[in-house]
């Protein structure tokens, strides 16, 4: 999907910053999921009507196999965009910061003797 030009995103999403309004993930969540489909933030958190997948092929297969009615493929959010959103004190929508591959976590100990 592509928004028609000119679309006044400021009037459609007045509570979001300019940086937030430029990201596909906010347009999907606020305009399509909330305003068009009536899927509220709580339903998104509970994954009541939606499922998140990482790969394009998995999303396409879900629609082809009738496990899903529609799939939305988004441009990835860049680290610089994520940093800008964080620095302005804003938050990203649910599941939009699911990075893959996952960083290793845990405790590393090195003897310094």
Helices and strands as residue ranges (DSSP letters): H 9-12, H 18-21, H 24-26, I 27-36, H 41-46, H 56-64, H 79-87
